[in-house]
C-alpha cells in the first residue's frame, strides 16, 4: 500500500476529518482513507460497504417507459425455452 503525506491541510478540513474519525471510532488516517473511498465511489456512503459495481449507476432509470418496453420485447425471444434442445 502506498503512503502519502498531506501538507498544508486547511484547519477546518483537519477538524472535520478528526470529528469524522471520532464519530466512527477510527484513526485520523483511517477516516481520511474512508472519506477518499466514499468520494471516489469505491465505498458506499450510506452503508459503508465497498461498492462492487458503480460504473453503470448513471444509466439506472435513464430509459423512458417506451425504451424499456422495446428492450423487453427484444429480449422476449431470448427468454423462450426451445424444448427440442432440452431433450
C-alpha positions in Angstrom: 0.0 0.0 0.0 1.3 3.5 -0.9 1.9 6.1 1.8 1.3 9.8 1.1 1.9 12.9 3.1 -0.6 15.8 3.0 0.9 19.2 3.5 -0.9 22.4 4.3 -4.1 20.7 5.3 -6.6 23.5 6.0 -7.5 23.7 9.7 -11.2 23.4 9.0 -10.7 20.2 6.9 -8.5 18.7 9.6 -11.1 19.5 12.2 -13.8 17.8 10.1 -11.7 14.7 9.5 -10.9 14.5 13.2 -14.6 14.7 14.0 -15.4 12.0 11.5 -12.7 9.8 13.0 -14.2 10.2 16.5 -17.7 9.6 15.2 -16.6 6.3 13.6 -14.2 5.3 16.3 -11.3 5.2 13.9 -7.9 6.8 13.5 -7.4 10.0 11.6 -5.6 8.1 8.9 -8.5 5.6 8.5 -11.0 8.4 8.4 -9.0 10.0 5.5 -9.0 6.7 3.6 -12.7 6.2 4.2 -13.5 9.7 3.0 -11.4 9.2 -0.1 -13.1 5.9 -0.8 -16.5 7.5 -0.4 -15.6 10.5 -2.5 -14.3 8.3 -5.4 -17.2 5.9 -5.3 -15.2 2.9 -4.1 -17.2 2.8 -0.8 -20.9 3.4 -0.4 -21.6 6.4 1.8 -24.9 5.0 3.1 -23.9 1.6 4.4 -20.1 1.8 4.4 -19.7 -1.2 2.2 -17.3 -1.3 -0.7 -19.2 -0.8 -4.0 -18.6 -3.6 -6.4 -20.5 -2.2 -9.4 -20.8 1.5 -9.7 -19.8 2.1 -13.3 -23.3 2.0 -14.7 -25.1 3.9 -11.9 -25.6 6.9 -14.1 -27.7 4.8 -16.5 -30.1 3.5 -13.9 -33.5 4.9 -14.5 -32.5 6.8 -17.6 -34.7 5.0 -20.1 -38.2 6.2 -21.0 -41.1 3.8 -20.5 -41.2 3.2 -24.2 -37.5 2.4 -24.4 -37.8 -0.1 -21.6 -40.8 -1.8 -23.3 -38.9 -2.0 -26.6 -35.9 -3.6 -24.8 -38.2 -6.1 -23.1 -39.7 -7.0 -26.4 -36.2 -7.5 -27.9 -35.3 -9.9 -25.1 -38.6 -11.9 -25.3 -37.3 -14.3 -28.0 -34.2 -15.0 -25.9 -36.2 -15.9 -22.9 -38.1 -18.6 -24.8 -37.1 -22.2 -24.0 -36.6 -24.4 -27.0 -37.9 -27.8 -25.8 -36.1 -29.6 -28.6 -32.7 -28.5 -27.2 -33.6 -30.0 -23.8 -34.5 -33.5 -24.9 
